Amino acid sequence: LAMDELEKEYMKYSTKLAVSCIMDDLKKPLDKNREVEEAVPYFNAGTMAVVSGPKRFAETAKAYLNRKGYPDNCICVLP
């Protein structure tokens, strides 16, 4: 379901979005995961991040994005 919602959002803004989808077991903290570090830039005005996954992951990802400078109103957490 979340993948359908993400795809729908992407299609609305496909010419303005850069999408990174990381399919990993994420046993390491996000800031220690090279794939995550390479995929997630520091915040720039006009940037929005979309997170999808289990509640605990979403909370961890949101905190990680906040540390990368993303304000709460620029982070969308899909169920």
JORA-V926036 format. One record per residue. PHI is phi in degrees with one decimal (none if undefined). OMEGA is omega in radians with two decimals (999 if undefined). Layout:
phi	omega
PHI	OMEGA
PHI	OMEGA
//
This chain:
phi	omega
none	-3.11
-63.8	3.13
-64.6	3.08
-63.1	3.13
-65.1	3.13
-62.7	3.13
-63.4	3.13
-62.5	3.11
-64.3	3.12
-60.6	-3.10
-64.1	3.11
-65.8	-3.02
-127.8	-2.99
-57.5	3.13
-83.8	-3.11
-116.4	-3.06
-109.9	2.90
-114.3	-3.05
-113.5	3.01
-121.6	3.11
-115.0	-3.10
-109.6	3.13
-107.1	-3.05
-143.5	3.11
-76.5	3.05
49.3	3.08
-73.2	3.10
-88.2	3.03
-59.0	-3.07
-56.1	-3.11
-75.0	3.07
-106.7	-3.11
-96.7	-3.06
-59.1	-3.12
-62.6	3.12
-67.6	-3.13
-58.1	3.14
-72.2	-3.05
-86.7	-3.02
-109.4	3.11
-78.2	2.97
-66.6	-3.07
-61.7	2.95
-126.3	3.11
-53.9	-3.12
93.2	3.14
-92.6	3.08
-132.4	3.09
-114.4	3.09
-118.7	-3.13
-118.6	3.08
-141.4	3.12
157.6	3.11
-58.4	-3.06
-51.8	-3.10
-62.8	3.10
-63.5	-3.12
-59.3	3.11
-65.3	3.11
-64.2	-3.13
-64.9	3.13
-63.2	3.10
-63.5	3.10
-61.4	3.13
-63.7	3.07
-58.8	3.11
-66.0	3.10
-86.9	3.05
98.0	-3.13
-76.4	3.04
-73.4	-3.11
-54.3	-3.09
-75.8	3.08
-112.6	3.10
-119.0	3.11
-108.1	3.12
-105.8	3.11
-89.8	-3.14
-68.6	999
//
